[in-house]
């Protein structure tokens, strides 16, 4: 154990924590959607990739930084998610899981291949000056883009928490999630709330995509990987739990970074799947979930 | 005789004649079809066979597996590896391959069922094991690692080593598909089959009336994994190459689920009808997208077709056909 090794380990952990915040925001979208309407969004990674492409296009064609286009992307995703839920997903709520799976799989195939047709198979990334900046704190060096992305993710998660605890719509959504029938009885428009929730979940993942493009370039083939990653994170954190999704994101971000350092980069997701198997078997409600599945 | 009676019992004579005619047609099909037609029919039978195997897990016993590529991959890799390294032909290697897949299935099943994971949670466990194995094979030298494992392409027919042209593979996959169809019918008519349906409909009620739930689920995953491993072995020798990225891909697992879901889950003809519909659509869309020269267009058509089918025929195409034309097989 040399000081050098400890330093690079600490670096890897901080890098993992920063990326993990963005992972957490992505997984938050999945968790919110599942927590409220019990639909597993198998198109989540595909939505993430679309968000990355939108931010890339804004940068490439309009010279807008992904950080600036993020609010617009979130709004677009909210609208698209709202409409998608209303028009297509709504009848499938409460249906058998395999039917929901097939529906979202079809949506996923459409999203990823429309991206492929529009943007092509090559990796698309943004080149910004800030990518060469870094913050130094004693012996530590932080990539500026990662720090910005992580901070933005924290702010968005905070806004979401305020939405769910302070606003009328947010509270109604939680009520509908807790007790669907009760919500109907007291006169809440549950169908509208569900559409709203899907919009919020989509906005989260769209925003996460805009942040992620500043860290790594996008290809259509990332989509399936992100879907799986989002599953791993929410299961580890606890499906339906907001804190769980964020904490799971941090945990998986760190485990990936450390596994990449100690083992081989190609083995990093093996560690994630190993964690997933252990959590599924030993604590299926997730590390932060309240009750069993 | 008892077996035959059970196989045909309660089936209208008209349906039996139709089935017989279909079998004869499939037996002589290679003489009627060209090279292209035969290759499409091979695909249809492959997806019908592997869909039937998956249907035992999901359609009969109600356990959603999205990691069946694990069994096909393990089976294919072991049979191909034994042949590649030691010259052990697939007719012998298939026993090892099936045994390995059964072991894998037992591990996944025992852990999942023992810890009572159901629905999406069980599905995620199957995905996790499949992905875990994919990365392990990426780093396993004996299996060729991420560079893949290649079998020597040999046009000379050598049935003992399952080497030969499309005709050989056609009859092998036809035998597998037909055999599995009969097996599924027998299973459904057996006590075990009734137990499965009880578990699928209400596991707690089944447990309460004394159905050995854990054992029945284990038998389902073992049979399903064994059959899927056969499909994997066939696939490895038909295509002569194996890569962890494709053999264990989640996309491969999803491919296995489509024919039974589209065709009609829990029915005997569902996986077959689904395989015909999906392979047919796939071929049409390939031709269509070649006209426009846009990559990804085929998948867009495919996605749209899936969307339309699941929105308008969520229970599958076959139950709808069966009802319309009075064939009478419903999902049990």
Interface residues (C-beta under 8 A of the other chain):
Chain A: X40 X88 X91 X92 X95 X97 X98 X99 X101 X102 X103 X105 X106 X107 X108 X109 X110 X112 X113 X114 X116 X117 X121 X220 X224 X228 X231 X232 X235 X264 X266 X267 X269 X270 X273 X274 X276 X277 X280 X281 X282 X284 X293
Chain B: X58 X64 X66 X111 X115 X117 X118 X119 X120 X121 X123 X124 X125 X127 X128 X129 X131 X132 X135 X136 X138 X139 X146 X250 X251 X254 X257 X258 X261 X262 X265 X294 X295 X296 X297 X299 X300 X302 X303 X304 X306 X307 X310 X311 X314
